[in-house]
Amino acid sequence: AQQRLEKLEGGDASSLKGKLGFVGCNANVDLERLLQLLQDSNQDDDLLNLQMVTIQFPDPHFKARHAKRRVVRPELVTTLARFMPPGATVWLQSDIQSVLDDMRLQFRLQSQYFRDSISPEIDISVNDNDNDDDDEAEPILLDYVEENILGVPTEREVSVMNRDLPVYRALFTRTDAPFSD
């Protein structure tokens, strides 16, 4: 991913400042390193101008042994807390309630850094789901953001809505708490 970033900007990541950039990568492997590279090239501020992160319709990885493949893991939330300035937002969407609930739970567990727009306090009901191989209970959060705040739906979102199926959404805001290791 770093090679793609260097190729994109001729090796000068500082020229990305103030622009929209896209670098394909595995966020759980490369994101922290890429954001650190961008931050190091940003001499004006301590924090990046990373105002929004969206995670939309990730692969569900239902089986417990595949949980390590899920996009939103504690390490990803920590990386975002480290690099996002106060007031920045994280937008989550999925057509599978348990997937959204798991992503949302990961952010709620780091509530010192991220505030849930619906109900900031951690109040989680539990659904004991016997449909999979593991014996763990799944958290169920009953309130969701109703509309897409971006105004432009993804292809997956259009497909789901055309079949009259629900889309589960959550919005988090980065708190003022300074990041500490």
C-alpha positions in Angstrom: 0.0 0.0 0.0 2.9 2.4 0.8 4.3 1.8 -2.7 0.9 2.6 -4.2 0.8 5.8 -2.2 4.3 6.8 -3.3 3.4 6.0 -6.9 0.2 8.0 -6.6 2.0 11.1 -5.5 5.5 10.6 -7.0 6.7 9.7 -3.5 5.6 13.0 -2.0 2.7 12.3 0.4 2.5 16.0 1.4 1.0 16.9 -1.9 -2.2 15.0 -0.8 -3.0 17.7 1.7 -6.4 19.3 1.0 -7.3 16.7 -1.6 -9.4 13.6 -1.7 -7.2 10.6 -2.0 -7.8 6.9 -2.4 -5.3 4.1 -1.7 -6.5 0.5 -1.8 -5.2 -1.4 1.2 -6.2 -3.8 4.0 -7.2 -1.3 6.7 -6.3 -3.7 9.5 -2.8 -4.1 8.1 -1.8 -0.9 6.4 -4.0 2.0 7.7 -1.9 3.0 10.8 1.3 3.1 8.7 -0.3 5.1 5.9 -1.8 7.6 8.3 1.5 7.9 10.1 3.2 8.6 6.8 0.7 11.3 5.9 0.9 12.8 9.4 4.7 12.9 9.2 4.5 14.8 6.0 2.0 17.3 7.5 4.2 19.9 9.2 1.4 22.4 9.8 -0.7 20.3 12.3 -0.2 17.6 14.9 -3.3 15.8 13.6 -4.4 15.0 10.1 -7.5 16.7 8.6 -9.2 13.3 8.6 -12.8 14.5 9.0 -14.8 11.3 8.1 -14.2 7.6 7.9 -16.9 5.4 6.3 -17.2 1.7 6.7 -20.1 0.5 4.6 -21.4 -3.1 4.1 -18.2 -5.0 5.0 -17.9 -8.7 4.5 -19.8 -10.2 7.5 -17.4 -13.1 8.4 -20.0 -14.9 10.5 -17.9 -17.8 11.8 -16.0 -17.2 15.0 -12.8 -18.5 13.5 -13.0 -15.7 10.9 -13.6 -12.9 13.3 -10.0 -11.8 12.8 -11.0 -10.9 9.3 -13.6 -8.4 10.3 -12.8 -4.8 9.3 -13.8 -3.1 12.6 -11.6 -4.6 15.3 -10.2 -2.9 18.5 -6.9 -2.1 16.8 -8.7 -0.2 13.9 -10.8 1.9 16.4 -7.6 2.7 18.3 -5.8 3.8 15.0 -8.8 6.0 14.1 -8.8 7.5 17.7 -5.1 8.3 17.3 -5.4 10.1 13.9 -8.8 11.7 13.9 -9.3 15.2 15.3 -12.1 16.1 17.7 -15.4 16.4 15.9 -14.5 14.0 13.1 -17.1 11.3 12.3 -17.2 7.6 11.6 -20.2 6.4 9.5 -21.1 2.7 9.6 -23.7 0.9 7.5 -24.6 -2.8 7.0 -27.6 -4.7 5.9 -26.9 -7.4 8.5 -27.9 -6.2 12.0 -25.4 -8.4 13.9 -22.5 -7.0 11.8 -23.5 -3.4 12.4 -24.0 -4.2 16.1 -20.5 -5.7 16.4 -18.9 -2.7 14.6 -20.8 -0.3 16.8 -19.8 -2.2 19.9 -16.1 -1.9 19.0 -16.5 1.9 18.9 -18.6 2.0 22.1 -16.0 0.1 24.0 -13.7 3.0 23.3 -16.2 5.6 24.4 -13.5 7.9 25.7 -12.7 8.6 22.0 -16.0 8.0 20.2 -19.5 9.1 21.0 -22.5 7.3 19.5 -25.0 9.8 18.0 -28.0 7.7 19.0 -27.4 6.7 22.6 -24.0 7.5 24.0 -24.3 5.4 27.1 -23.4 1.7 26.8 -26.6 -0.2 27.3 -26.5 -3.4 25.4 -29.1 -6.1 25.2 -27.9 -9.6 24.4 -29.2 -12.0 21.7 -28.1 -15.6 22.2 -27.8 -16.6 18.5 -27.6 -20.4 18.0 -27.3 -20.1 14.2 -23.5 -20.3 14.1 -20.6 -22.4 15.3 -19.7 -20.3 18.3 -21.3 -20.2 21.7 -20.9 -16.4 22.2 -23.9 -14.1 22.6 -24.2 -11.2 20.2 -24.9 -7.7 21.3 -28.1 -6.1 20.0 -28.5 -2.3 19.9 -32.0 -1.4 19.0 -31.7 2.2 17.9 -30.1 3.1 14.5 -29.7 6.2 12.3 -32.6 6.1 9.9 -31.2 7.9 6.8 -27.9 7.9 5.0 -26.2 11.1 6.0 -24.0 11.1 2.9 -26.9 11.6 0.5 -25.5 9.2 -2.0 -26.2 5.5 -1.5 -23.8 2.8 -2.3 -24.7 0.1 -4.9 -25.2 -2.4 -2.1 -27.5 0.0 -0.2 -29.6 0.6 -3.4 -29.8 -3.2 -3.9 -30.9 -3.8 -0.3 -33.4 -1.0 -0.3 -34.9 -2.1 -3.7 -35.7 -5.5 -2.0 -37.4 -3.6 0.9 -34.8 -4.9 3.4 -33.4 -2.8 6.3 -30.1 -1.0 6.4 -28.6 -0.6 9.8 -26.6 2.6 10.4 -24.6 4.3 13.1 -22.7 7.5 13.4 -19.9 8.2 15.8 -18.1 11.5 16.6 -14.6 11.7 17.8 -14.5 13.2 21.3 -12.1 15.9 22.6 -10.2 13.4 24.6 -6.5 13.4 23.6 -5.2 10.1 22.4 -2.9 8.2 24.9 -1.1 5.0 24.2 
